[in-house]
Amino acid sequence: MTELKLKLSVLPTEPGCYMMKDKYGEILYVGKAKNLRNRVRSYFTGAHDEKTMRLVREITDFDFIVTSTEVESLLLELNLIKKHYPRYNILLKDDKSYPFIKITKEKHPRLLVTRTVKPSSGTHFGPYPNAYSAHETKKLLDRIYPLRKCNTMPDKLCLYYHIGQCLGPCVYDVKQEQYDEMINGITRFLNGETEQIMSDLKEKMETASEALEFEKAKEYRDLRGHIENTMMKQKMMTADMTSRDVFGYSVSKGWMSVSVLLIRNGNLIEKKAELFPIQDDVEEEFYRYIVQFYDLKSSLLPKEVHIPKEFNKDIIAEVVESKVFQPQRGAKKEMVELAIKNAKIAIDNKFDIIDRDERRTVKAIEALGEALDIETPIRIEAFDNSNIQGVDPVSVMVSFIDGKPSKKNYRKYKIKTVDDIDDYASMAEAVRRRYTRVLKENLPLPNLIIVDGALGHMNTVKSVLLDEMSLDIPVAGLAKNDKHQTAELLFGDNGEIVPMKKNSQSFYLLQRIQDEVHRFAISFHRNIRSKSQSMSVLDNIEGVGPKRKQKLLKHFGSIKRMKDKEVDDFIEIGIPKNVAEHILEGIK
């Protein structure tokens, strides 16, 4: 702490980024600041929420980088987060790109759905809210405008020509005027100008009907219906066709919700909201969110970005390279208010769900503690074994805190001291290794240990805890019925059945624990077996490394087939003669 205080006293007052580090030199958190000295000092003074207190307790050192401007520090912060992935930073994982419809710039153009926008390769329309929407629109256009469908030009007419969805440029000469007419029609369609197309189809429908070509008339009628369904506009508060993203936010209980309305061609194509814990002040978190949003989203930037009036639009404008507005009145202000409303609903819903879930899980562990006559088991650890006829035995431990799985505390154990099938000895080894480590590192002990098994497993675990470690931790067993479902909770010296209602929250919790520990054990065992099965007699043969082993198995299929081969068969696939001789000798 003395060294920290010394470093804090000489911090510069310029803008920049800071990196909080733990005792191992690992970067815990990256932040930006207008004034490095004031910001970094604030972590070590005054009151903080629980998340920040946890961070501060782990900090043993920090580093910093001075920047020329606040915008530079914002961009540097993002790069540092992406480089180091600090566990106290929230980095948005939503890297999905939105689909576009593209008319290619080729001699014989095509209509494609793509998520990669390269202006030089064609004309792009969108983005669309999802792939289904884009593909449905393309399918409709394919029925009206017969551009080519193949990636590589074939030498004969294909099915698309015969069903009227291609002009057959592989065989027939298609004039540029025909392509220009179709491209103009597609462009008008995708820009929302469908009146001419609807009129043309109506005229064709009536002509076909008068000629008693009722099937063709029905096809034109159906096309008109598809166009109406596809192009049905969502009613919005803005009538212009400008592409814009509208941001709103809400803050509650140490969390922030940012909502974005994506508007293209006058349509709201998507509403999305991200929620994340606040590690900085609200303004910095908002800037950080927008930087990540436009860095990770690989679609085209909108012409406009609308934000609430509380923030500095100049900072955002430098980051997103779009026009940034803070509407003060009218329909555009209402859109920002709608984004704010969406953000508030998202965060309110989150805490409603959390509150309900908390009440349910708290009630479950309280009822479980009462049923066993122990203190409320806030921390539960459960053990299970897995093996097949004694091969590759493993054991696992899962942890539930406040009735919820705590996956960072799960543990896997490859059994080292047991040769035969001995479920009790395997569990004893796992329990011994787990709590030796807990005591050595002064980690928290569980309030309850659950074993997948009955009295024998319970007594094995109790013996390790009491006789070897002098630990008095309650141990319960979970017995299954003939359908391998959780049936009874066992407790006490003789493994008595604990009366519990099968539809109670506490019994549901026990089912989740038993299912989870069993799943984890099976998954771990399968992984171990797949690794051991990948080993073969080839591993011990001189001159056969991993690549050559893969080549041999790919060509011959198995060791058994290799046994029937001659040296020349190996030489034919590039194996040296001396290595081929070693192989045949080694696989006899």
Backbone torsions as a table, in degrees:
resi	resn	phi	psi	omega
1	MET	NA	-33.0	179.0
2	THR	-62.4	-42.5	178.8
3	GLU	-66.0	-38.8	178.4
4	LEU	-61.5	-45.6	-179.8
5	LYS	-60.5	-39.5	178.8
6	LEU	-64.0	-43.8	178.9
7	LYS	-66.3	-37.4	179.5
8	LEU	-63.2	-34.7	-174.9
9	SER	-71.7	-19.6	-177.6
10	VAL	-111.7	13.6	178.7
11	LEU	-65.1	142.9	177.4
12	PRO	-75.5	163.9	179.7
13	THR	-100.1	6.6	178.9
14	GLU	-77.3	166.4	173.6
15	PRO	-72.4	158.6	179.9
16	GLY	168.8	-168.1	179.1
17	CYS	-118.4	148.0	177.3
18	TYR	-126.7	150.2	-179.2
19	MET	-126.3	113.0	178.0
20	MET	-83.1	134.4	-175.7
21	LYS	-123.7	153.9	176.2
22	ASP	-96.4	-172.3	-175.2
23	LYS	-67.3	-16.5	178.8
24	TYR	-94.9	1.9	-177.8
25	GLY	83.4	3.3	179.3
26	GLU	-74.6	137.5	179.2
27	ILE	-77.2	118.9	-178.6
28	LEU	-87.6	-37.3	-173.0
29	TYR	-155.1	139.3	174.3
30	VAL	-116.9	131.4	178.9
31	GLY	-137.5	166.7	176.5
32	LYS	-119.0	159.6	-177.3
33	ALA	-151.1	145.3	170.5
34	LYS	-72.9	-34.2	179.8
35	ASN	-134.0	104.8	-174.2
36	LEU	-59.0	-43.1	-176.6
37	ARG	-61.4	-49.5	-177.8
38	ASN	-65.0	-41.8	-175.5
39	ARG	-68.0	-48.8	-176.5
40	VAL	-67.2	-39.5	178.1
41	ARG	-61.1	-32.6	-175.6
42	SER	-61.9	-23.9	179.4
43	TYR	-66.5	-27.9	-172.3
44	PHE	-104.9	10.5	177.9
45	THR	-135.1	152.7	175.0
46	GLY	75.7	-176.5	-177.4
47	ALA	-92.4	147.8	178.8
48	HIS	-137.2	164.0	174.9
49	ASP	-75.7	174.6	-173.0
50	GLU	-63.2	-38.7	-178.7
51	LYS	-62.6	-44.2	-179.5
52	THR	-68.9	-37.0	178.5
53	MET	-62.2	-39.6	177.5
54	ARG	-62.2	-41.4	178.0
55	LEU	-61.9	-49.9	-176.3
56	VAL	-60.0	-37.9	-179.3
57	ARG	-62.5	-26.3	-177.5
58	GLU	-92.2	-13.1	-176.0
59	ILE	-73.8	124.7	173.8
60	THR	-120.7	-10.3	-179.3
61	ASP	-161.5	166.2	174.3
62	PHE	-151.6	161.4	175.8
63	ASP	-135.2	166.1	-179.1
64	PHE	-151.0	159.7	176.0
65	ILE	-132.7	125.1	179.3
66	VAL	-83.8	139.3	176.3
67	THR	-121.7	166.9	-177.9
68	SER	-77.9	-35.7	-176.2
69	THR	-136.5	168.0	178.6
70	GLU	-67.0	-36.4	178.9
71	VAL	-64.8	-40.8	177.0
72	GLU	-59.1	-41.7	-179.3
73	SER	-66.4	-34.4	178.7
74	LEU	-64.5	-44.4	179.8
75	LEU	-71.2	-38.5	177.2
76	LEU	-63.1	-40.5	179.1
77	GLU	-57.1	-46.2	-179.9
78	LEU	-61.0	-43.9	179.9
79	ASN	-62.7	-40.0	179.4
80	LEU	-67.5	-38.4	178.3
81	ILE	-64.1	-44.2	-179.2
82	LYS	-68.0	-28.2	-179.9
83	LYS	-77.8	-43.1	-171.8
84	HIS	-103.6	-17.1	-176.8
85	TYR	46.2	58.0	179.9
86	PRO	-62.6	141.0	-172.9
87	ARG	-74.6	-13.5	176.7
88	TYR	-94.9	-1.2	176.3
89	ASN	-94.8	149.0	173.8
90	ILE	-102.2	113.5	176.0
91	LEU	-110.6	122.3	-176.7
92	LEU	-60.9	132.5	-179.5
93	LYS	-99.3	-5.5	-177.0
94	ASP	-77.7	87.2	-177.7
95	ASP	-100.7	20.5	-176.6
96	LYS	-69.9	143.4	173.5
97	SER	-104.4	154.4	-176.3
98	TYR	-91.6	146.8	-179.0
99	PRO	-76.6	146.4	175.7
100	PHE	-124.8	156.8	169.3
101	ILE	-101.3	132.5	-174.8
102	LYS	-124.2	135.6	166.9
103	ILE	-99.2	116.7	-173.6
104	THR	-74.4	151.4	175.2
105	LYS	-93.2	78.6	-179.8
106	GLU	-129.5	164.7	177.1
107	LYS	-57.1	-42.4	174.6
108	HIS	-117.1	91.2	-170.1
109	PRO	-64.7	155.2	177.3
110	ARG	-123.5	162.4	174.5
111	LEU	-111.2	121.3	-174.2
112	LEU	-128.4	157.6	166.8
113	VAL	-105.4	127.1	-176.4
114	THR	-141.9	154.3	174.1
115	ARG	-107.0	-3.3	179.5
116	THR	-107.4	120.4	-176.9
117	VAL	-98.5	112.5	174.8
118	LYS	-125.9	97.0	-174.7
119	PRO	-52.4	-31.6	-177.5
120	SER	-70.6	-17.9	-174.9
121	SER	-92.0	-9.9	-179.0
122	GLY	165.4	-173.0	178.4
123	THR	-101.7	129.5	-174.9
124	HIS	-109.2	143.1	177.3
125	PHE	-128.7	134.7	-178.9
126	GLY	139.4	-156.0	3.6
127	PRO	-77.6	161.3	175.8
128	TYR	-99.2	152.6	-175.0
129	PRO	-65.0	-26.6	179.3
130	ASN	-160.1	168.3	-176.6
131	ALA	-65.2	-35.6	-179.1
132	TYR	-59.6	-46.5	-179.4
133	SER	-60.6	-43.5	-179.2
134	ALA	-65.7	-44.4	-177.9
135	HIS	-68.2	-37.1	177.8
136	GLU	-64.3	-40.4	177.8
137	THR	-64.8	-41.8	178.8
138	LYS	-63.3	-42.4	179.9
139	LYS	-59.8	-39.4	178.2
140	LEU	-65.2	-44.1	179.1
141	LEU	-65.3	-34.5	178.1
142	ASP	-60.7	-31.8	-179.3
143	ARG	-76.5	-22.1	-176.7
144	ILE	-100.1	-38.7	-175.1
145	TYR	-119.8	106.8	-172.1
146	PRO	-81.9	65.1	172.5
147	LEU	-75.0	162.6	-178.1
148	ARG	-67.1	151.9	-176.5
149	LYS	-111.0	-24.1	-172.3
150	CYS	-77.4	147.4	175.7
151	ASN	-72.5	-43.9	177.9
152	THR	-116.2	132.5	-177.1
153	MET	-62.0	123.4	177.6
154	PRO	-80.7	-179.1	179.6
155	ASP	-106.7	8.8	176.2
156	LYS	-151.3	165.0	-178.0
157	LEU	-68.8	141.9	-178.5
158	CYS	-109.7	-176.7	-177.4
159	LEU	-59.8	-37.4	-177.4
160	TYR	-59.5	-34.9	177.6
161	TYR	-65.0	-43.3	-175.2
162	HIS	-71.3	-21.4	177.0
163	ILE	-100.6	10.4	173.4
164	GLY	80.6	19.7	-180.0
165	GLN	-110.1	15.6	175.2
166	CYS	-156.6	144.5	-179.9
167	LEU	-86.2	-2.7	177.7
168	GLY	70.0	49.2	179.9
169	PRO	-66.0	-12.8	177.3
170	CYS	-69.6	-22.5	-178.2
171	VAL	-119.9	-41.7	-174.7
172	TYR	-104.0	154.7	178.4
173	ASP	-83.8	116.2	-179.7
174	VAL	-104.1	123.2	-177.9
175	LYS	-72.0	148.9	177.7
176	GLN	-61.5	-32.0	179.4
177	GLU	-61.6	-35.8	178.2
178	GLN	-65.0	-43.7	178.4
179	TYR	-63.7	-43.3	-179.1
180	ASP	-60.2	-40.5	179.9
181	GLU	-64.6	-42.9	179.4
182	MET	-67.5	-42.4	-179.3
183	ILE	-63.6	-39.8	177.0
184	ASN	-63.2	-39.8	178.7
185	GLY	-65.8	-43.8	178.2
186	ILE	-62.6	-42.8	-179.6
187	THR	-61.3	-45.9	178.4
188	ARG	-61.8	-43.0	-179.6
189	PHE	-59.1	-49.5	-176.0
190	LEU	-73.4	-15.2	173.5
191	ASN	-93.3	8.6	174.7
192	GLY	90.9	4.0	-179.1
193	GLU	-93.8	84.4	-173.9
194	THR	-103.4	-2.8	-173.8
195	GLU	-60.7	-44.7	-177.6
196	GLN	-64.6	-41.9	-179.9
197	ILE	-63.7	-44.3	179.8
198	MET	-61.5	-40.3	179.6
199	SER	-65.6	-43.7	179.3
200	ASP	-62.2	-43.2	-179.2
201	LEU	-66.3	-36.8	178.3
202	LYS	-64.0	-41.2	179.6
203	GLU	-64.4	-42.7	178.7
204	LYS	-65.4	-37.7	179.2
205	MET	-62.7	-45.1	-178.8
206	GLU	-67.6	-39.0	178.5
207	THR	-63.0	-44.9	179.5
208	ALA	-64.1	-38.4	-180.0
209	SER	-65.2	-42.4	179.4
210	GLU	-65.0	-30.3	178.9
211	ALA	-86.6	8.7	179.5
212	LEU	63.4	22.8	175.3
213	GLU	-93.7	74.3	-169.0
214	PHE	-69.4	-32.7	178.5
215	GLU	-65.7	-42.2	178.4
216	LYS	-66.8	-39.5	178.0
217	ALA	-61.9	-40.5	178.6
218	LYS	-64.2	-38.4	179.4
219	GLU	-62.5	-43.1	178.0
220	TYR	-65.0	-38.6	178.3
221	ARG	-63.4	-44.2	179.8
222	ASP	-63.6	-37.4	178.1
223	LEU	-62.1	-42.0	177.6
224	ARG	-60.2	-40.6	178.4
225	GLY	-65.2	-40.0	178.4
226	HIS	-63.9	-40.0	179.6
227	ILE	-63.2	-43.5	-180.0
228	GLU	-61.1	-41.9	-179.6
229	ASN	-69.4	-41.3	-176.6
230	THR	-70.0	-40.7	-173.3
231	MET	-96.5	8.9	179.3
232	MET	-59.6	120.6	-173.6
233	LYS	-85.7	140.4	172.9
234	GLN	-79.6	129.5	-176.9
235	LYS	-66.1	124.3	-179.0
236	MET	-123.8	168.6	-178.8
237	MET	-89.3	-3.9	176.8
238	THR	-120.6	134.6	-175.5
239	ALA	-97.3	-15.3	-176.8
240	ASP	-77.4	167.1	-173.7
241	MET	-97.9	12.2	-177.4
242	THR	-67.7	134.9	174.9
243	SER	-80.1	129.8	-179.0
244	ARG	-149.9	150.5	170.9
245	ASP	-110.9	131.8	-177.3
246	VAL	-116.4	123.2	-175.9
247	PHE	-107.5	141.9	170.7
248	GLY	-140.4	166.1	-178.0
249	TYR	-149.1	162.5	174.4
250	SER	-150.9	148.6	-177.7
251	VAL	-127.3	137.2	178.4
252	SER	-160.3	132.9	171.5
253	LYS	52.0	42.1	176.7
254	GLY	80.4	8.4	178.4
255	TRP	-119.3	156.2	177.2
256	MET	-126.6	139.2	174.5
257	SER	-118.6	128.9	175.1
258	VAL	-117.9	125.4	-179.9
259	SER	-109.2	140.5	179.5
260	VAL	-127.4	128.9	172.4
261	LEU	-104.0	119.7	179.8
262	LEU	-98.4	115.3	-176.2
263	ILE	-115.5	123.5	178.8
264	ARG	-133.0	133.5	-179.9
265	ASN	52.9	37.3	178.1
266	GLY	79.7	-0.2	-178.5
267	ASN	-110.5	141.1	170.5
268	LEU	-80.1	108.3	-176.3
269	ILE	-93.0	-19.7	179.1
270	GLU	-163.1	143.9	169.8
271	LYS	-119.5	131.0	178.1
272	LYS	-141.9	151.0	178.5
273	ALA	-137.5	134.9	176.7
274	GLU	-113.0	139.1	178.1
275	LEU	-120.1	139.4	-179.0
276	PHE	-157.8	150.1	177.9
277	PRO	-69.0	143.7	-178.5
278	ILE	-85.2	123.8	175.9
279	GLN	-108.5	-11.9	-174.6
280	ASP	-133.6	-172.3	175.2
281	ASP	-75.6	162.4	-170.7
282	VAL	-60.0	-41.0	-178.6
283	GLU	-61.2	-45.4	-179.2
284	GLU	-66.0	-39.8	179.5
285	GLU	-62.9	-38.0	-179.6
286	PHE	-66.5	-45.7	177.2
287	TYR	-60.3	-43.6	-178.5
288	ARG	-61.6	-41.1	179.8
289	TYR	-61.3	-46.9	-176.5
290	ILE	-65.4	-39.8	177.4
291	VAL	-59.3	-46.9	179.9
292	GLN	-67.3	-37.4	-178.0
293	PHE	-60.1	-45.9	-177.2
294	TYR	-85.4	-18.5	175.8
295	ASP	-75.3	-38.7	-173.6
296	LEU	-91.0	-22.7	-176.3
297	LYS	-89.1	114.0	-170.2
298	SER	-92.7	27.4	174.3
299	SER	-97.1	176.5	-178.0
300	LEU	-68.2	144.8	175.3
301	LEU	-69.5	146.9	176.1
302	PRO	-74.3	164.4	175.9
303	LYS	-71.4	-31.7	-177.3
304	GLU	-131.5	148.0	170.8
305	VAL	-125.4	127.0	179.6
306	HIS	-110.6	130.7	-177.0
307	ILE	-132.5	161.1	175.0
308	PRO	-63.1	158.2	-172.9
309	LYS	-71.8	-11.9	-174.9
310	GLU	-72.2	-18.0	-170.4
311	PHE	-103.0	165.2	-179.5
312	ASN	-86.3	105.7	-175.3
313	LYS	-68.9	-24.4	-179.0
314	ASP	-65.5	-38.4	178.5
315	ILE	-63.3	-44.8	-178.5
316	ILE	-67.7	-38.3	-179.6
317	ALA	-60.5	-37.7	179.3
318	GLU	-69.1	-27.9	-177.6
319	VAL	-82.4	-47.0	-171.2
320	VAL	-93.5	-12.3	178.9
321	GLU	56.2	34.5	173.7
322	SER	-124.5	165.2	173.9
323	LYS	-72.8	128.2	-177.4
324	VAL	-109.6	129.9	-178.2
325	PHE	-125.3	152.8	174.0
326	GLN	-126.8	80.7	-173.4
327	PRO	-57.3	135.9	-177.6
328	GLN	-107.3	-13.3	-177.7
329	ARG	-159.0	167.8	172.6
330	GLY	75.5	-163.6	-173.0
331	ALA	-62.8	-35.5	-177.7
332	LYS	-70.2	-35.1	174.0
333	LYS	-64.3	-38.8	178.4
334	GLU	-62.7	-33.7	177.6
335	MET	-66.1	-41.1	176.3
336	VAL	-62.9	-41.6	178.6
337	GLU	-63.7	-34.6	176.4
338	LEU	-66.2	-40.7	177.0
339	ALA	-62.6	-41.0	177.9
340	ILE	-63.1	-41.9	179.2
341	LYS	-61.7	-42.7	177.9
342	ASN	-62.3	-40.3	178.9
343	ALA	-64.1	-41.7	-179.4
344	LYS	-66.1	-42.1	178.5
345	ILE	-61.8	-41.9	-179.0
346	ALA	-61.6	-44.8	-177.0
347	ILE	-74.6	-34.6	176.1
348	ASP	-64.2	-41.6	179.0
349	ASN	-63.3	-39.7	179.4
350	LYS	-58.0	-47.1	-176.2
351	PHE	-76.5	-26.0	172.0
352	ASP	-62.8	-44.9	179.7
353	ILE	-66.0	-43.1	179.2
354	ILE	-60.6	-45.2	-178.8
355	ASP	-60.8	-43.8	179.3
356	ARG	-65.6	-42.4	179.7
357	ASP	-65.4	-40.9	178.2
358	GLU	-61.3	-45.0	-180.0
359	ARG	-61.6	-39.9	-178.3
360	ARG	-68.4	-46.5	-177.6
361	THR	-72.3	-37.9	177.0
362	VAL	-62.6	-42.4	177.9
363	LYS	-62.4	-37.9	-177.9
364	ALA	-66.3	-46.5	-177.8
365	ILE	-73.5	-31.1	176.0
366	GLU	-65.1	-43.5	179.2
367	ALA	-66.1	-36.5	178.3
368	LEU	-65.4	-43.2	177.1
369	GLY	-60.8	-41.2	178.9
370	GLU	-65.4	-40.3	-178.8
371	ALA	-64.8	-33.2	-179.2
372	LEU	-94.4	-7.0	-177.4
373	ASP	59.1	46.9	175.8
374	ILE	-129.2	170.9	175.4
375	GLU	-64.4	156.2	-177.9
376	THR	-53.6	120.1	-176.3
377	PRO	-77.9	80.0	179.4
378	ILE	-62.7	-39.5	179.6
379	ARG	-115.1	115.9	179.2
380	ILE	-116.6	134.7	174.9
381	GLU	-123.5	133.1	-175.7
382	ALA	-124.4	143.4	-176.7
383	PHE	-120.4	148.1	174.3
384	ASP	-153.0	153.5	178.9
385	ASN	-111.4	162.1	173.2
386	SER	-152.4	133.9	172.6
387	ASN	-163.3	163.2	174.4
388	ILE	-122.1	106.9	-178.3
389	GLN	53.1	39.5	176.0
390	GLY	80.5	0.5	-177.1
391	VAL	-86.4	133.6	177.2
392	ASP	49.4	55.4	-178.7
393	PRO	-66.3	138.7	177.9
394	VAL	-136.4	162.8	173.6
395	SER	-140.7	153.3	-179.5
396	VAL	-138.0	161.0	174.3
397	MET	-131.9	131.7	172.8
398	VAL	-114.0	151.4	-175.9
399	SER	-120.2	133.2	173.5
400	PHE	-120.1	124.8	178.3
401	ILE	-117.6	126.6	-175.8
402	ASP	56.2	34.4	176.3
403	GLY	81.1	7.5	-178.2
404	LYS	-124.9	145.5	179.1
405	PRO	-62.8	134.4	176.2
406	SER	-113.3	86.8	-168.2
407	LYS	-67.0	-24.3	178.4
408	LYS	-67.7	-17.6	179.9
409	ASN	-99.3	2.9	176.5
410	TYR	-66.1	149.7	179.5
411	ARG	-136.9	145.8	177.9
412	LYS	-117.8	143.1	-179.8
413	TYR	-135.0	119.0	168.9
414	LYS	-83.6	121.5	-174.3
415	ILE	-70.2	127.7	-172.7
416	LYS	-109.6	-24.2	-170.0
417	THR	-106.9	3.5	-176.0
418	VAL	-118.8	123.1	-177.9
419	ASP	-94.8	-41.5	-176.2
420	ASP	-97.7	-174.3	176.6
421	ILE	-76.5	105.5	179.5
422	ASP	-145.4	90.4	-176.2
423	ASP	-60.6	-39.4	-178.1
424	TYR	-66.5	-45.5	-178.3
425	ALA	-65.7	-36.5	178.3
426	SER	-63.5	-45.1	179.4
427	MET	-66.9	-37.1	178.5
428	ALA	-60.6	-42.9	179.9
429	GLU	-62.3	-44.4	-178.4
430	ALA	-63.8	-44.6	-179.8
431	VAL	-64.6	-41.2	179.5
432	ARG	-61.9	-46.1	-179.0
433	ARG	-67.5	-38.9	-178.9
434	ARG	-62.6	-52.1	-170.7
435	TYR	-85.8	-15.8	167.5
436	THR	-64.6	-42.7	178.5
437	ARG	-67.0	-42.4	-179.9
438	VAL	-59.8	-45.5	-179.5
439	LEU	-67.9	-40.5	-178.0
440	LYS	-64.3	-39.4	-175.9
441	GLU	-98.4	5.8	178.2
442	ASN	56.0	44.3	177.9
443	LEU	-85.8	160.7	-179.7
444	PRO	-66.5	138.8	177.1
445	LEU	-87.3	150.6	178.3
446	PRO	-73.7	158.0	173.5
447	ASN	-85.5	-18.0	-178.5
448	LEU	-155.4	136.3	173.7
449	ILE	-112.1	131.6	178.4
450	ILE	-116.3	132.7	177.3
451	VAL	-113.9	143.7	176.5
452	ASP	-81.8	90.8	-175.6
453	GLY	160.9	-173.8	-175.0
454	ALA	-109.3	-148.1	-170.3
455	LEU	-59.4	-39.5	-178.9
456	GLY	-60.0	-45.0	178.3
457	HIS	-66.4	-40.7	179.9
458	MET	-61.1	-46.3	-177.9
459	ASN	-66.7	-35.0	177.5
460	THR	-60.9	-45.8	-178.6
461	VAL	-67.8	-43.2	179.1
462	LYS	-59.5	-40.4	-178.9
463	SER	-62.2	-43.6	178.8
464	VAL	-63.1	-44.7	-176.1
465	LEU	-67.0	-49.3	-174.3
466	LEU	-80.2	-50.3	-172.4
467	ASP	-74.9	-34.4	-175.4
468	GLU	-98.9	-26.8	-172.4
469	MET	-127.2	-4.1	-179.0
470	SER	56.1	39.0	178.3
471	LEU	-105.0	125.0	179.4
472	ASP	-105.6	83.5	-179.4
473	ILE	-114.2	131.5	178.7
474	PRO	-57.6	137.0	179.8
475	VAL	-125.9	127.1	177.9
476	ALA	-121.8	158.0	178.3
477	GLY	-119.3	151.5	176.6
478	LEU	-117.4	116.7	179.2
479	ALA	-97.3	146.0	179.4
480	LYS	-110.1	156.8	176.6
481	ASN	-88.1	-174.3	-176.8
482	ASP	-68.7	-11.3	176.3
483	LYS	-96.8	11.2	178.1
484	HIS	62.8	33.8	177.7
485	GLN	-110.6	150.8	178.4
486	THR	-57.2	123.3	-175.4
487	ALA	-115.9	-47.5	-174.0
488	GLU	-140.6	148.4	170.4
489	LEU	-100.5	127.2	-177.9
490	LEU	-111.0	142.0	-177.7
491	PHE	-157.2	157.8	177.3
492	GLY	95.1	174.8	-175.2
493	ASP	-62.0	-32.6	-177.6
494	ASN	-107.1	12.3	178.6
495	GLY	63.5	45.1	-179.8
496	GLU	-68.3	149.6	177.4
497	ILE	-74.4	128.4	178.8
498	VAL	-89.5	119.8	-179.2
499	PRO	-63.2	123.3	178.1
500	MET	-145.5	141.6	175.2
501	LYS	-74.1	132.0	-176.2
502	LYS	-68.0	-16.5	178.8
503	ASN	-104.6	15.8	-179.8
504	SER	-84.3	156.5	179.0
505	GLN	-62.9	-35.4	-179.6
506	SER	-67.1	-36.3	178.2
507	PHE	-71.2	-37.9	174.8
508	TYR	-59.8	-39.2	178.2
509	LEU	-61.6	-44.0	178.7
510	LEU	-62.3	-39.3	177.1
511	GLN	-61.9	-43.0	179.6
512	ARG	-63.3	-40.8	-179.9
513	ILE	-64.1	-46.7	-178.1
514	GLN	-66.6	-40.7	177.9
515	ASP	-63.3	-41.1	-176.8
516	GLU	-69.3	-43.7	-178.9
517	VAL	-68.3	-35.0	177.8
518	HIS	-67.9	-44.7	178.0
519	ARG	-58.8	-44.4	-177.7
520	PHE	-65.4	-39.5	179.4
521	ALA	-66.5	-46.0	-179.7
522	ILE	-63.3	-43.0	-179.6
523	SER	-61.3	-44.7	-179.6
524	PHE	-64.8	-42.4	-178.2
525	HIS	-65.7	-40.3	178.0
526	ARG	-62.0	-39.4	-179.9
527	ASN	-64.3	-44.0	179.2
528	ILE	-63.8	-43.3	-178.6
529	ARG	-65.7	-39.7	-179.2
530	SER	-64.3	-34.9	178.1
531	LYS	-69.4	-42.4	-178.2
532	SER	-69.4	-33.7	-179.4
533	GLN	-72.1	-21.9	179.7
534	SER	-74.0	-11.1	176.9
535	MET	-81.3	149.6	179.2
536	SER	-150.8	177.4	179.6
537	VAL	-62.6	-22.3	179.6
538	LEU	-64.5	-25.1	-177.0
539	ASP	-63.6	-22.2	-175.2
540	ASN	-102.9	8.6	-176.6
541	ILE	-97.7	130.4	-178.8
542	GLU	-62.3	132.2	178.2
543	GLY	92.1	-3.5	179.6
544	VAL	-111.0	105.2	175.8
545	GLY	-98.8	-175.6	-177.4
546	PRO	-56.3	-43.4	-178.3
547	LYS	-67.9	-42.5	-179.3
548	ARG	-69.4	-35.1	176.2
549	LYS	-61.3	-45.6	179.6
550	GLN	-62.5	-40.9	-179.9
551	LYS	-63.3	-43.4	-179.4
552	LEU	-63.3	-47.6	-177.6
553	LEU	-67.9	-35.2	178.9
554	LYS	-66.4	-38.8	-176.6
555	HIS	-79.0	-47.8	-174.2
556	PHE	-91.6	-22.5	176.8
557	GLY	93.3	-37.8	-178.0
558	SER	-163.8	166.4	176.5
559	ILE	-65.4	-38.3	-177.9
560	LYS	-58.2	-42.6	-179.5
561	ARG	-69.7	-31.6	178.6
562	MET	-64.1	-31.8	-176.6
563	LYS	-62.8	-25.0	-178.0
564	ASP	-89.2	0.9	-175.1
565	LYS	-95.5	166.5	176.9
566	GLU	-107.2	168.6	179.4
567	VAL	-55.6	-40.3	-177.5
568	ASP	-62.8	-31.6	179.0
569	ASP	-63.9	-33.7	178.8
570	PHE	-77.7	-38.1	179.5
571	ILE	-61.9	-35.4	-178.2
572	GLU	-60.2	-27.7	-179.3
573	ILE	-102.4	16.0	173.2
574	GLY	94.0	13.5	178.3
575	ILE	-88.9	127.1	178.5
576	PRO	-58.2	151.8	-175.6
577	LYS	-59.2	-44.8	-178.1
578	ASN	-64.5	-35.9	178.5
579	VAL	-69.9	-39.7	177.7
580	ALA	-59.2	-41.5	178.5
581	GLU	-64.5	-41.4	177.1
582	HIS	-61.2	-40.4	-178.9
583	ILE	-62.5	-49.9	-178.8
584	LEU	-62.7	-35.1	177.6
585	GLU	-69.7	-39.8	-174.9
586	GLY	-74.9	-23.8	-176.3
587	ILE	-100.4	6.7	178.9
588	LYS	-60.2	NA	NA
